Amino acid sequence: PGYVPNVKMRLIRELKDKADVLLCIYAGDIERKKIRADFGITYDSDALKLIDDLRDGDIDVLGVVITRFEQQPAALLFKNKLERRNILVFTHRYTKGYPTDVELIVSDEGYGANEYIETDKPLVIVTGPGPGSGKMATCLSQLYHDYKRGIKSGYAKFETFPIWNLPLKHPVNVAYEAATADIRDFNLIDPFHLEAYGESAVNYNRDAEVFPVLKRILEKITGGNSFYKSPTDMGVNRARFGIIDDEVTQEAAKLEIIRRYFRYRCEYAMGFSDRDTVQRVELFLKDFNLSPEDRRVVQPAREAALDARERNKGNEGIYCGAAIELTDGNIITGSNSPLMHAASSVVIHAIKHIAGIPEKIKLLPPYITDSVKNLKTEILNEKSVSLDLE
């Protein structure tokens, strides 16, 4: 509650007169069609959405960097799509020598092999969908080229999760671990921050693991001492100060862990995720004594599926239920049928409930559904008529 998924967009809008914007996306995420959980769209679609959103705010994207690019077919298609929209595209390959050989990394064969991206404004915002998109490598590559040109630039991260000044096992920080279970992220107390300042700060494994190398890279690039004493120093994060009701926030974070559990179960069934990821999130549920049914819509959805089975209302022997909780606290359910998916059914029922439309009145009269059926079966040659939300 209170968290705005598009918060980075608002920040960029406020800085638009001072900043150029670069967008990073990992070629592997394009190839495997990774989905952004909060918007339910693939990372490449999210990149296009972000570009459109920025343009709506009168902010132009300087270019898109496809990182760890190895001529992947889907990444090539995405590159072509961007270029035909007159968007500059840069491709960065895996950095030679990374992460151990600093001499090779900070050389013309390492960061120097990447094309330098010319910028005009004093601030360069490097953003991108999800973790592991190559934002840090792009920043360091630019830093290398800047210093070769006599430009003394710096580097900092706008970091949302984990929240450094919340407890390590706070549900919000554990929800971050659940969100990144597929890439095996885990939170820890930043050992470098503890040593430098005598204060505990929460960070995550990738930042802590890479910091000694990153510090040496920065010192090699700049020829002086590192800007930072710890990975926590590198991050700008004020999220903790926005929490005005910790009890409500904790409860919402626990529900988010359950939601992630269901998402990974679905991805596992579709072959996108592995069993270890599902089991890891199951452990988070046990840590807080949670069960899937603690999310209010779960049991009604299951009951809707059972009811559909009893009434033989499914589709080709498959019985699905869906439930949605409205802002007034009412839970609306729906089930699948030959005409529509369970999710489509529940949306129709929710609209009727909100608008006060009697149950017997059909929002989609037969002449409309018959037309759609004809389109799908006779023209598009699809076997199934069932309507989904897309």
N, C-alpha and C positions, 0 to 999 in steps of 0.2 A: 504493500500500500504506500502510495506517495512516490514510488520510484518510477521515473519516466525512461523507458527503454531508449528513446531518442534524445537523451540528454546531451550526447556529444554533438548532435546537430545544432542544438541551441547554443552550445559553447562556440562552435565554429562560426555561427552567424554573428556572434558578438565580436569576433576577431577578424571578420572578413576583410576589413580595410588594411589590416597589418600582416595578413598571412596568405601564403600560397598553400594549396591543398594537394597532397599526393595520396592516392589510394593504393593499398597493397592487397594482393590476394594470392594465396598459395596455390600453385598449379595443381597440386594433389587434391585439394579440396574441390576444385572445379571438376577434376576427373571423377571423383567418387560421389559427386553431387551432395556434398555435406549440407545439412539443413540448419539454419539458424532457428533455435528453439522458440525465441520470443515472438518472432514474426511468422514462423512456419514456412520460410522460403529458402531456396538454396543460396549458398554464399555468392555465386556469380549473379543471381537475380538481385541479391541484397546490394551488391556493388552497383548495379545499374540503378536500383532504387535510390541509393545514396547520391549518385550523380544527379539524378532527376530532382531529388529533394534539395540538393545544394543549388541547382540552377533555378529552382522555384524561389529560393531565397537570394537570388542574384549573386550567387557565389559560383565561380567557375573552377572546375577541377583542372589542375595543371596537367595531370597525367595519371595513368594507372600503371603500377609496377606488378608484373606477374613474377612471383618469386619461385625459386627452385624450379625454373622452367627447363624441361627436358623434351620439348616438342610433343608433349602429351596431346593426343587428338582433340579432346574436349577443350583444353587450354588454347589450342590453335584456333578453334572455332570461336571461342570467346574473344580472342585477340582480334580476329577478323571483324567480328561484330562491333567491337569498340572503334576500330579504325574507320569503319564505314559510317560511324556516327561522328567522325572528325575528332575523336578523342586520342590524344597521344598515348602510346603504349610503349613501356620499357620492359625488357625481359632480363631478369637477373638469374644466373645459374647458381648452383650450390657453391659456396665460397671455399676455394681450395685451402686446405690446411685446417679448416675449422673443426673442432674448437681448440686444438692443442698447439698447433704450430703458428705462434703469433707472428714470427718473422715472415712467414708465407702469407698469412692473412692480411697483414698490413704491408702489402707490396703491390706492384703492378699486376701480378698474377692472381692476387686475392681480390681485395676490394677494388683495386685499380682496373680489373677486368670488366667491371660493371660500367655501363655508360653513365657519365655524369649528367645529372638532371639540372639544367639551368633554372635558377629561381630569381625573382625580382624583389620580393618583399623580405623584411627583416625576420619574419617568423615563417617556418615551414611546418605545417601540420601534416603528420603522416598517420593516416588512419586505415582501417581495414576491418573486414568481418572476422570476428572470432580470434581465439588464441592461435599462435603459430603461423600467422599470415605473412611473417617476414618484415614486420615494421621495424624492429630493432636493427636487423641486418641492413635494411635500406638506409636508416639513419646513420649508421656507422660508415656505410659506403659513401654517403654524401659528406660526412665529416672528413673522411680521408681525402676526398677530392677537394674539399674546401681548403684544408690546411696546405695542400700542394699548391693551391692558388693564392695562399697568403691570407685566407679568410678564417679568422679565429671564431669558429662557431661552437655551440654547445649542444647538449642533448639532455632531455628530461622526458619522463613518461606521465601521461594522464592515466592513472590507474584507479579502477573502481573496486575490483575484488581481487584478492581478499582485502578486507578492511584492516589496516595495520594496527589500529588502536582499539579493536574489539578483541575479546578473549579468543584464544586459538580454537576452542571448541564451541564458540558461539554458533547458533544455528545458521546465521547468515554466512559465516565463513565456511561452514560445512556444506551449505547449499552450493557455494562456489566449487568445492571439491566434487560434489555430485554432478555439477554442470560440466566439469572437465574430466570426468571419470574415464572417458574413452581415450584421452591422451595421457592418463595416469598422473595428472597433477595432484599434489598433496600439499597441505599447509604445514608450516613449521615456524618456530621462533627464529628470527633472523640472527644468526650467530655473529655476523659482522657488526650489526647495529648494537648488539649486546656488548660486544668487546669494545667498540669505539665510544659508546655513550653510557653504558651501564643500564640501558633501558630495554625492556622487552618490546618487540614489535613483530607482528605477524606478517610473514611473506610466504612465497610458495617455492617449491623445490627448483623449478627451472631458473628462477632469478638467483637463488642462493648458489646453485651449482655453477652457473655461468659467471657469477660476479668476479671471482679471481681472474678469470680469463678476460672478461670485459674491462676490468681495471687496468690490466696490462695492455690491452688493445688501445684504450683511451690514452694511456701514458705514452705508448709508442706513436700514436697519431699526433698528439699535441707536443710531445717532447718535454713534458713537465709532469707534475704530480696530477693524479686523477682528481676530477671535480668532486668525487663522492667517496665516502668511507664505508658505505653499506648499500645493498640493493634498495632498502627502504628509502634512503636518501634520494634515490633517482626518481621516486614516484611522487606525483602531486595527487593527494587523495584527501578530500574533505567530507567523505560520505558519512562518517561517524557523527559529525556535527549536525547532520540532517535528520538523525533519528530522535524523535521527540516522544515516542512511546515504544520502549524496548519490548514490552510484553507482546504487543500487537505485531511488531516486527519479527520476533522470534517465532510466533505462531505461523505467520506467513511464510517464513523461511522453511519451517518444517513441512508445510504443504507443498512448497516448491521441491523439496527432496523427494516427496512421494510422486509428484508429477514427473520428475526426472526418471524415477524408477519405471514408470509406465512407458515413458518415451524409449528408454533403452530396451525394455522388453519388446516393444514394437520393432525397434531397429534390429534386435537380435532375430526376431521371427522373419524379418525381410532380408537378413544376411548382411546388414550394414554394420552390425556391432558384434562383439564376441561375448562369450559366457562370463569371462573374467570381469568385464565392465558391469554386467548385471549383478554379479555377486558382490562387487565392491559397493554398489549403491544399496544393496540389501543390508550390508553391514552398517551403513549410515542409518538406515531405518531402525536397526536393533539398538544402535547407540542412544537413540532418543525414545526407545520403546514405542515406535510408531508401527502402524500396520497400514496397508493400502486403503482399508476401509475408513481410516481417520479423515480422509478427504470426503466430504459429505456427498459428493455426486457418485461415488464409486458403487455403493450398495444399490441405490435406485437404478443405476445403469444395468447392473447385473440382474436385478429383478425384472427390468423391462425386457431383457433378453430371454429370461425364463418364461415370462408371460407370453412373449412372441412364440416360443416353442410350444407352449400349451395350446395356443390358439392356431398353431400351424401357419403363422403369418410371415415366416422368413422368406428366404429366396434360395431355391435349389438346395434345401437342407441345411443352410447356414442361418443361424439366429443371432443377431447382434442387438445390443441395447446401447443407448446413449443418454446422458443426462447433463443438464446445464443448470447452474444456480444463478438466479436473477438477483439484481441488486436489492429487491424487496425480500429476499430470503427464500422465495418459492423455488422449488426444484421441479423442473419440467423434464419429462422423459420422452423418448421416441424409440422406435425399433425399425429394422430394415424390412423391406418388402420387394417384390419384383419391380416396383415403381421407383423406389429411392433408398439410398443408404440410411443407416440409423442417424448419422450426423445431420443429414438433410431433413429427416423427419423431425428431429428435436428442434431444429431452427424454425421450421414451419409452426410447430406447436407453441414455441416461445413467442413468436410474432402474434399468433392468435390470442395468447394469454395477455400479452402486454396491451394489445389493441381492444381486448374485450370482445373478440369475435366468437360466436357460439361454435362449439365443437362440430356440429353437423354441417356448417358452411365450409365448403372447400375453397382454399386460397388458389389452388391450381385446378380449375375446372377441366373436365375430360377433353374438351376440344383443344386445350393447350397441351396436356400431357400426351394426347394422341398425335399431335403434330411433332412433338419432341421424339416420341417413339418412332414415328415414320422417318424422321431425319436420321436417327441413330442406326436403325436397322436397314432401311431401304437405300439410303444415300451414302452414309458413312460405313455401311456394312459391318457394324458392330454387333456382337452377339448379345450383349447385355443392354437392357434399357435403363437399368437402375441409375438414378440421378445422384451424383455426389455434389459437394459444395463448390467444386471448381467449374 
